Every structure is written in C-alpha cells, then in structure tokens.
Amino acid sequence: MNSISKIKALNSTLSIICLVLIFALPISALYFWINFEQTAHLLEFAKGGALQLDTIQPWQIISSALYSVGATLVLVLGLWNLRLLFNNFKRGEFFGEPSTRALHVLSQVLLISAVLKCLSSAVLSVLLTWNNPAGEKALVICFGSNELWMLFIAATFLAITWTFKEGQKLAQENAEFV
C-alpha cells in the first residue's frame, strides 16, 4: 500500500468518525439536560456543593441547556468543516481553495469554541445557582492549561490558514502574470 492509499484510507476513516461525532455530540448534550437530575453531578462546580437541585427551576435548566447545546453546535460546525477537509484530502485535493476554506472555518470555530469553553463554567454556575439562598450562589471561573492550549491551537491554525490563503493569492497572481 503506497502513501497516497494510506492517506486516503486514514482520511476516509477520520471523515466517518467526524460524521458519527456530528450526530453523537448534540444527542449527548441533549441527554445530559433532559436527565439533569441524574447527570448534574458531572458539572465541575457540582462537587463544591454549590449545586442545589431542589432550588433549580425549569427556566434555569432550559437556559443552561440552550447555552450548552449552542456551544455543542459550534463544535458540530467545526466537525463538519473538518469532515469536508478530510474528504478533500481523500480526493487528493491537499492545498486547494476548498481545503484552505474548510481549515479556515475549522480554526475560527476552534477559537469560538475555546472562548465558549472558558465562559462555560461561569455561565452555567450563575444560571444553575441563581435561586440558591443568599451567600450560596456561585460564580465559577475555570481557566487552565486545557483552555489555554485550545486557544493556542486555534490561533496557530488561523495563522496557518491565513498563510495558505496568501500563498494561494500569490500563486494565482504568478499564474496570471506568466
């Protein structure tokens, strides 16, 4: 099996994995919020005792679910573009404009997703402790190496795709000049 065949096989497999995740992520996010009483312990700030299930109203769960599912749909957009990229690679279109566009959208989505992830704990902790008694409400801010790494990766991919786009413009200008 030559390198191109291996590349096509790998990209085909990764494309299928993206497709599975495109469906699985929103379903799992919805499942989490539909079964909130059973899954609430999975939230980062639930371990500190700030989450009091008996004070949470339906509007809080719905608002939290909308934020969470919205953030998940941003990831789905990224996975869709990643799948497009893998399909382009599978067809042997490595450096063309469609591949660069898919990679560019993916990197933008990664950046947006990283920001949403940084805000996630704060938004959910405020929404879900809104009805707690005075002095027991929570604002949890989580920013660690994972969030920093995701922001760095997103910025790196943005720089790479910007460079690819400029390279494509130069190649097109050179082709028109000759």
Secondary structure, 3 states (H helix, E strand, C coil): CCHHHHHHHHHHHHHHHHHHHHHHHHHHHHHHHHCHHHHHHHCHHHHHCCCCHHHCCHHHHHHHHHHHHHHHHHHHHHHHHHHHHHHHHHCCCCCCHHHHHHHHHHHHHHHHHHHHHHHHHHHHHHHHCCCCCCCCCCCCCCCCHHHHHHHHHHHHHHHHHHHHHHHHHHHHHHHHHC
